[in-house]
Amino acid sequence: MHVAELWRYPVKSMAAESLTRAEIRADGIVGDRVVHVRGAHGRVVTARTRPRLLGHRATLGPDGEPLVDGRPWRAPEVAQDVIAAVGAGARLVRDDGVERFDVLPLLVATDGAIQALATDRRRLRPNIVIAGVEGLAERTWEGRQLKIGDVVIGVQDLRQRCIMTTFHPDSLEQDVDVLRRINREFDGRLALNCYVVTPGAVGVGDPVELVA
């Protein structure tokens, strides 16, 4: 097995950036989901209810600050785009706390499960895609660990999937059959909620070993 893809989401619920190498700390990939959207009500807003957010791409600038469609996340033009996607009073907020993750800091997907689902892997919003996995072998990994060089990642459990899987990453067109299939064929769960045991750097192509 090896690392096939690495993904980071500097702004929660926006499109990801593809990486060739990533620094992984206790709270996941450096720069992942460090900015989120808050609505006029003061609560976090995601693409589950405002899918137009997926139409904007976030990357991490060299200064560690996110860019939205190539512009600083604090830029007035970005603020207007967020309001257009979410509604009046919406704004971007920086938050580096571990509570910024819906479940755990890392989501790991495998090529075998992606092939079984037979849809765009980006719908699953993984941080790490592992290749060389036979079929649905990931479903037997709960409670085990993945070793990538010096990095050790603990596998907690399978991720319960939500409505976000129904939106095409590019067109944003909704296909509810995707989630229906996940519920029907995969018991509603696909890809793995993971945490960091030993931090470090990982790169595309690095070998992956299932241990413990």
N, C-alpha and C positions, 0 to 999 in steps of 0.2 A: 504494500500500500504506500501511497505517497500523497503529498499535498498537491492538489490540482489547481485550486483557486483560493485566493484570500480576498475578503471584502470588508470594507469599513464604511460606516454610515455616520459621518460627522454630525449630521442633523437628523434627529430621529424622525422616521416616516418619510424622508426624502430618498431619492435614488442613491445607490452606493457608488463608491469608487473602487476599482479593481487595483489590487496591490501585487507586487512581486515578492515583497518582503515586509514583515510586520513585527513590531516590538510588542510582546505580550506581557502585561503586568497583572497584578492581582485582580484589577478591574477590567481585564480583557485587552483588546487591541488598543494601543495608544491612540487617542483621538476619536474613539468610537462613541457616537451618540452623546457628545459633550454639549450639544445645543438641542433644545426641543421647543415646541410651539405651545404657548398658553393662550387660551381663549379669553374672551371678555369676562367670563365667569371666574377666571383665575386658575382653572384646572388644565392639566396637560391635554392637548388635542393630538390625535394621531390619524393616520390614513384609514383607520377602520371606519371612521365617520366622515373624514374629509380626504377622499382618495386623490384629489387634485394635488395634494402635497407630493405624491409620487412622481409627478411630472417635473419636479425640480431636482437637480443633481447637486449633491454636496461633496466637496473635496476638502482636504486639509491643506492649508497653506504652509509655506516653509516656517512661518512664525508660530505654528501650532493653532492658529485660528481658522475656523471653517470658512470656506467660500461657498456661496450658493450660485450656481450657474456662472462660476468664475468671478463673482463679485463678493466683497467682504460681507459677512453675514449681518453686520450692523448698518449696511448701506440703506439709504432711504428707498431705493428702488426694490431692494429685497423685502423691506417692510411692506411695501405696497403689494408685492406678489403674494406674501403670506396672508394679507387681509383679503385679497381676491380669492385665495384658495380656501380660507377658513371662515372669514366673516369679520365684520367691524370689531375692533378691540383686540384682535389677535396680535401676538407679538412673539418674537424669538427670545429665548432665555438661555443663558449659559448655566450648566449644572454639571460638575464633575463628580458628584457623589455616586456611590454604588447603587443607590435607590433609583437611578435613572433608567435601569434596565427593567423590562417587564418581568423577566424571570431570572436568568443568570447572565453573566457577562459574555458568554460565548455560545453561539449556535453552530453546531457541526452537522453538515449534511454529507451523504455518501453517494457515489455515482450509481451504485446498485439500486438504491431507493429512488433516486431521481429518474433512472431509466424505467423503473416499475411504474412511477407516476406518469411518465411520458408527457411532461409539460415543461415549460421554461423553468430552470432551476432557480432563477432570480425571484420567482414567486415565493420561495421559501425563506428568502432574506438570510442566507447563511453568512457566517464569518469565515468559516473554513469548509472547503469541499475536499473530501478525501476520495481519491480514485483507487481502483483495484479492489473494490469491495464487492463480493458476490451477492447478488440479489438483495434480500432484506436482512442481511447479517447484522446491520446496525441495531436491530430490535433485540439482539442478545447481548448488547454491550452495556446495559444499565449496571451501574455499580463498579465498572471497570475503569481503566485509565488508558490514555493514549500518550505515547512517548514520541516526541518529534525532536530529535537531537537532545539538547539539555532540557527542553520544555516538557512538562508533564501536565496533562489536562485530565481532570476527573469528569467522568460521565455520570450525570445524576439520573436523568430519565428522558423519555421521548417527549417532544414538544407537542402540546395540544394546539392544533392549527385553528386559525380564525379567518374572518372574512377577507383579510388582506391578500390571501392566496388567490382570490377570485379576480383580482385586477391585473391586467396585462402590464408588465413593467414599462413598456414603451407607449402603447396606444391608450392605456388606462381603461380599455374596454373591459367590462365585467362579464365573467363567465362563471356563474354560480355552480355549474356542474363540476368545476375543479374541487371545490370544498365538499360537494356531495360525494365525489369519488373518494376523497381522503377519509370522509366519515364512514363510507360504506366498505372500502377495501383495506383501509389502514387503521380502523378503529379511531379515526380522528386525529391520529398522532403520527408525526413524520419529522425526521431530523432530531438532533440530540441537544438537550440542555446541558451545558458543561461549565465547569469552573476551573480556575487555574490553581494547580498544586505547586508547580515550580515555574516561575516566569523566565523569559528569555526571548530570543529572536527566532522566527521561523520564516522559511521562504518556499516559494513554489518549487516543487520538485523534491523537497526534503522527504526522506523515508519516514513512514509512520508505523509504529509498532503498538499492537494491542497487548497490554500487560495487566497484571493483578487479577 
